[in-house]
Amino acid sequence: MRHQKRLRKIGTDASHRKSMLRNLAMNVIIHEKIKTTSARAKAVAPFVDKLINLGKKKDKLTVIRKLKKLVNHESCSKKIIEELATKYSDRKSGYTRITKAGFRAGDNASMVYIELV
């Protein structure tokens, strides 16, 4: 039984899920709005929130190292530290918004926009 198992599997193995969430999070941070399936958006939203919370911490050197380990994209981690941390300094959580965008033509998957608030 999967009682209290919060991980969304998204139909892939662990390494593919990890890299997919990493790429989605980078795209959300760089472009600030992307269109994806609802399952992927629900899985990536907490990860983006954690990255922004990490960027808001005081010790910048440790933050840079952790972001480099989690995201591995220099302009993305730079944007988190310089822009998003100051933009959301008064906000505790809830940095993303998911809005419905209809259904995909090929397989009728539920599509959504995930964007930074």
C-alpha positions, 0 to 999 in steps of 0.5 A: 500500500502507498499510504502517505507516499507523496512522490508522483511517479509520472510513469518513468524510472527515477533517473528520468523523472529526476532529469525531467523535473530538473529541466521543467523547473529550469524552464519555469524559472527562465521563461516564467511560464510554460505549457505542460501536462497537469501531472508534470506541473503538479510534480514540478511546482513543489520543486520550483518552490524549494529552489526559490526558498533556497535562493532566499537564504542568507549564506550566498556561497552555500546557496550557489553550491546547492543550486548548482547541484540541483539545477546545473544551469548557471543563468537559472541559478543566477536568476533565482538568487538575483531576481526571484529572491528579491521579488519574493522576499515578502512571500513565504511560499506559493510561487507558482500558479497552475491554470488549465489550458485545455486538452492536447490534440494527440492523446487528449492529455490535460494541458496546463500553464505553470507560471511564476506568480 
